Each structure stands twice: as structure tokens, then as C-alpha cells.
Amino acid sequence: MTNPNIYGQSFPSGSTAPWIQKLHTAHRPTVILGGIAFFSGICALDFAYNFATGHKNAPASHNPAWAEATRSYLRAQNCNPITGVSSKK
């Protein structure tokens, strides 16, 4: 038997749901890697959806007028004067 202080919790989960009990007593690296895999899958699905639809759901602020207004604001604020937009006259 493994040491519960290293690989699991030595106190009860406080839930009676069987899947929470199983998750609570599972090997900790397995739970962490499973969570990473789950959220990576969600991100991959979102990426695939945006790739398939051609990124048609982009925000309305991504247009040339907005970009020019941002550049002029940064020049007026003298942001990054050495290598940024304020260095170009």
C-alpha cells in the first residue's frame, strides 16, 4: 500500500458521490495529467472550430481604423520611444 500523505489525501473528501471519492483517492499525478489533458482537449476543439470557420468570430475592434487609432494614441503618449511606434516619425 502506498503512503496516503504522498499519493493521496489522508482526510475525507466530504462528498458521498462515488466519482468524487474515486477521484479523491486516485494517484495525484494521474489526476493532474488527466486535468491537463481535459483542458488541452477543450482548447484543441476551440482551435479546430475557429480554424474550420475561418476565424469569422473575431472581435469588431480588429479593423484598420482601430489599429491606426491605437498607433496614434501610443505616439501621443510617447510609448516605447527607442524601438516602438514613437521612434518612427
N, C-alpha and C positions, 0 to 999 in steps of 0.2 A: 504494500500500500504506500502511496506517495504521501509526502508531508503536506497537509492542507494549508499550512502557512506559506508554502512556496507556490503551489499549483492551483489552489482554490481558496475559498473563503472559509474561515473557521467559525463563522457566525451564520445564523439562518438568514434566508433572503427576505422573509416576512410575507411571502406570497404562497398561495396554495395552488397556483396554476402549475401543471406538470412541466410545461415547456420552460417556464422561468426557473423551476427547481433544477431541471437538467442543465440549463444554461449557467446557472449559478455554481453548480458543482463541476462544470467542464474544465478542461485544461486551459489555463489562461491564454497561452499563445494561440491556441486554436480559436478561441473567441475573438481575439484581436485580429488575427488574419482573416477570419470569417467576416468581421465587420468591415475591414478594409476592402475585401473582395466585393461585398454587397454594395458599398458606396461607389466603388470603381465601376461596377456594372451599371449603376444608375447614371453616372457621368458618361459612360460609353453610349448608353441609349440616347441621352440628350445630344451628344455629339453626332450620332448617326442620324437622328431626326433632323437636326439643323443642317447637316450635310445633304441629306436627301431633299429637303425643301428649298435648298439654295439660300439659306440664311435670310429668308423673307421676313423674319420676325425681329429684325434689327430695330433698335430704338430710333425714334424720329429725330433725335439730336445728332445722328450720324449723317450729316449732309455738308456740302461745301460751305454754305453760309455760316453754319455753326463753327466749323473749323477756322474760317477766316476771322470770325469774331473772337474766338479763343486766342488766336495768334496775336491779334491787335491788343487784346487785354494784357497778354503776357509782355508784349513790348512796352506798353504803358506802365506796367508795374516793374519793369527792368528785371524780369526773372531770368536767372542764369545768364549774365551778361558776357561770359567768356566764350562758351560754346553753344549756347541756346539761341532762342529766337531773338533775343535782344542784341546779340552780337551782329546780326545782319541788318544793315541799314537800307 
